[in-house]
Amino acid sequence: MKHIKDNLKGHFMSAYIFARVNVTNNDKYTLYLKATPETIAKYGGKFIVRGGEKMQLEGQDISERIVILEFPSFEKAKEWYYSKEYQDAKKLREGAAIASFTLVNGWNDNN
């Protein structure tokens, strides 16, 4: 596996957070929705997907809300997630939703 990682070095660019969210209390979740955009922007992030229509093309159906965030780098995404600003906003999600967040590097074919 080390050999593959060495070959990929320098090919990563933006980083993405893929979130699956099961909303359990819409009223409380609305407070979280209002609080997060400012925290994301502060760390150079933006929404790529924020809910919306979806269609399962393969595999097990995912019923949760899908959110994809883009950040300039893996480190910036981690800084955002662990920031005081986001951790304060995240508290608003408690009792409003069950979420799973995954952080991945993007790929740049130009390198």
Buried (B, 14 or more C-beta within 10 A) or exposed (E): EEEEEEEEEEEBBBBBBBBBBEBEBEEBBEBBBEBBBEBBEEBBBBBEBBEEEEEEEEEEEEEBBBBEBBBBBBEBBBBBBEBEBBEEBBEBBEEBBEBEBEBEBBEEEEE
